[in-house]
Amino acid sequence: MKRWHIKAWVLLGIFWWSVPSLAMAQLPWDSVSPQVPELRLYAEFEKPIASPGETVTLILRGFLEWGWHIYSVVPQGEEAPQPTAITYDTPTYEVIDGLEESKPQVIQDEALGLTLAVHQNEFVFRQKLKLSSEVPAGPQDLFGTLHYQICDNNICAPLQHQTFFTPLTVEP
């Protein structure tokens, strides 16, 4: 067998064995599930020092990547996505009022085919919480979770959960 025949068979073998792996490779333009963009959260209390039994105000600021949005805290109908919500993991705090939000923008959400109230770029949530009258003096960190769905104008990611915390000093 001539040398060029051997080279041709070797190249054909390499090509033959690489084709299945090429067929299974995910090409960038085939991607249907882009990476969920980061939502940056910053939590703080309006006043960092409180007394037992006092009402304090949590301020939660969020920043989204350009082109993405999350939904309002107000339910928007049966067909709409779940509203954004906060849950708390610290038993020394009691929720006093509903979650207040910065003014949402009303957009035509093409991914869902609905007109919805959303937050784009940045938002602020505020919530009044009452500190237990039994809480001891010292640090009383608040731990919570923001539950939200993030979308762009084409797709929505599954429901997301992002934890946060903020310190509070309790003085007698």
C-alpha positions as CSV (number, residue, x, y, z in Angstrom):
1,M,0.0,0.0,0.0
2,K,1.3,3.4,-0.9
3,R,2.1,6.0,1.7
4,W,-0.6,8.4,0.6
5,H,-3.2,5.6,1.1
6,I,-2.1,5.1,4.7
7,K,-2.3,8.8,5.4
8,A,-5.7,9.0,3.8
9,W,-7.0,6.1,6.0
10,V,-5.5,7.6,9.1
11,L,-7.2,11.0,8.3
12,L,-10.5,9.3,7.5
13,G,-10.3,7.4,10.8
14,I,-9.6,10.6,12.8
15,F,-12.5,12.3,11.0
16,W,-14.8,9.3,11.5
17,W,-14.2,9.2,15.3
18,S,-14.4,13.0,15.7
19,V,-17.8,13.4,14.0
20,P,-19.9,12.0,16.9
21,S,-18.2,14.4,19.3
22,L,-18.8,17.3,17.0
23,A,-22.5,16.4,16.7
24,M,-22.8,16.4,20.5
25,A,-20.9,19.6,21.0
26,Q,-23.0,22.7,21.9
27,L,-22.2,25.5,19.6
28,P,-22.6,29.1,20.9
29,W,-25.4,29.9,18.5
30,D,-27.3,26.8,19.5
31,S,-27.6,27.9,23.2
32,V,-31.2,28.1,24.4
33,S,-30.5,28.7,28.1
34,P,-28.2,31.6,28.6
35,Q,-26.6,32.1,32.0
36,V,-28.8,33.9,34.4
37,P,-27.4,37.3,35.0
38,E,-26.3,38.4,38.4
39,L,-28.7,40.4,40.6
40,R,-26.6,42.5,43.1
41,L,-28.4,43.1,46.4
42,Y,-27.5,45.5,49.2
43,A,-29.5,45.4,52.4
44,E,-29.4,47.9,55.3
45,F,-31.6,49.3,58.0
46,E,-32.7,52.9,57.9
47,K,-31.1,53.2,61.3
48,P,-28.4,50.7,62.3
49,I,-29.3,50.9,66.1
50,A,-32.7,50.1,67.7
51,S,-34.3,49.2,71.0
52,P,-36.4,46.0,71.8
53,G,-39.9,46.4,70.5
54,E,-39.0,49.2,68.1
55,T,-40.1,49.3,64.5
56,V,-37.3,49.4,62.0
57,T,-37.3,49.8,58.2
58,L,-35.3,47.5,55.9
59,I,-34.0,48.9,52.7
60,L,-33.1,46.5,50.0
61,R,-31.4,47.9,46.8
62,G,-31.0,45.7,43.7
63,F,-29.1,46.2,40.5
64,L,-29.7,44.3,37.3
65,E,-27.8,43.8,34.1
66,W,-29.0,45.9,31.2
67,G,-31.8,44.3,29.2
68,W,-33.1,42.2,32.1
69,H,-36.0,42.8,34.5
70,I,-37.8,41.4,37.5
71,Y,-41.5,41.6,38.3
72,S,-43.3,43.9,40.6
73,V,-44.3,42.8,44.2
74,V,-48.0,43.3,43.2
75,P,-49.8,40.3,41.7
76,Q,-50.6,41.0,38.1
77,G,-53.2,38.3,37.3
78,E,-53.4,34.5,36.8
79,E,-51.4,34.5,33.5
80,A,-48.6,36.7,34.9
81,P,-45.5,35.4,36.7
82,Q,-45.2,35.2,40.4
83,P,-44.7,38.6,42.0
84,T,-41.3,39.3,43.6
85,A,-41.4,38.6,47.4
86,I,-39.2,38.5,50.5
87,T,-39.2,36.0,53.3
88,Y,-37.3,36.3,56.5
89,D,-35.3,33.7,58.4
90,T,-34.9,35.6,61.7
91,P,-37.6,35.0,64.3
92,T,-36.8,38.2,66.3
93,Y,-38.5,40.3,63.6
94,E,-42.2,40.6,62.7
95,V,-43.4,42.0,59.4
96,I,-45.5,45.1,60.1
97,D,-46.5,46.4,56.6
98,G,-46.5,45.1,53.0
99,L,-43.4,45.3,50.9
100,E,-43.1,48.8,49.3
101,E,-41.3,49.1,46.0
102,S,-39.8,51.9,43.9
103,K,-42.1,52.8,41.0
104,P,-42.1,49.9,38.5
105,Q,-42.1,50.5,34.7
106,V,-44.9,49.1,32.6
107,I,-43.6,47.2,29.6
108,Q,-44.9,44.8,26.9
109,D,-43.2,41.6,28.0
110,E,-42.7,39.8,24.6
111,A,-41.5,36.6,26.3
112,L,-44.9,36.2,28.0
113,G,-47.0,38.3,25.6
114,L,-48.4,40.5,28.5
115,T,-48.2,44.1,29.6
116,L,-46.6,43.9,33.1
117,A,-45.1,46.1,35.8
118,V,-41.3,45.4,36.1
119,H,-38.1,46.7,37.6
120,Q,-35.2,47.3,35.2
121,N,-31.6,48.4,36.0
122,E,-32.2,49.2,39.7
123,F,-34.9,49.1,42.3
124,V,-35.5,49.7,46.0
125,F,-37.7,47.7,48.3
126,R,-38.7,48.9,51.8
127,Q,-40.3,46.9,54.6
128,K,-41.2,47.8,58.2
129,L,-40.4,45.2,60.7
130,K,-41.0,45.1,64.5
131,L,-38.2,43.9,66.7
132,S,-39.3,41.5,69.4
133,S,-39.6,43.1,72.8
134,E,-37.8,40.1,74.2
135,V,-34.7,40.5,72.1
136,P,-31.5,40.8,74.1
137,A,-29.1,43.7,73.6
138,G,-26.3,43.2,71.1
139,P,-26.1,42.3,67.4
140,Q,-29.3,41.0,65.8
141,D,-28.6,40.3,62.2
142,L,-31.6,40.0,59.8
143,F,-31.4,37.2,57.3
144,G,-33.8,37.0,54.4
145,T,-34.4,35.7,50.9
146,L,-35.6,37.6,47.8
147,H,-37.7,35.4,45.5
148,Y,-37.9,36.7,41.9
149,Q,-38.1,35.7,38.3
150,I,-35.6,37.4,36.0
151,C,-36.4,37.8,32.3
152,D,-35.2,39.6,29.2
153,N,-37.5,40.4,26.3
154,N,-37.1,36.8,24.9
155,I,-36.8,34.4,27.8
156,C,-37.4,33.9,31.5
157,A,-35.1,32.1,33.9
158,P,-36.7,29.7,36.5
159,L,-37.7,31.3,39.8
160,Q,-34.6,32.5,41.6
161,H,-33.9,32.8,45.4
162,Q,-31.1,35.1,46.6
163,T,-30.3,35.4,50.3
164,F,-29.2,38.6,52.0
165,F,-28.5,39.9,55.5
166,T,-27.9,43.1,57.3
167,P,-26.7,43.9,60.8
168,L,-28.6,45.7,63.5
169,T,-27.4,46.6,67.0
170,V,-30.0,46.4,69.8
171,E,-29.4,48.7,72.7
172,P,-31.3,48.3,76.0
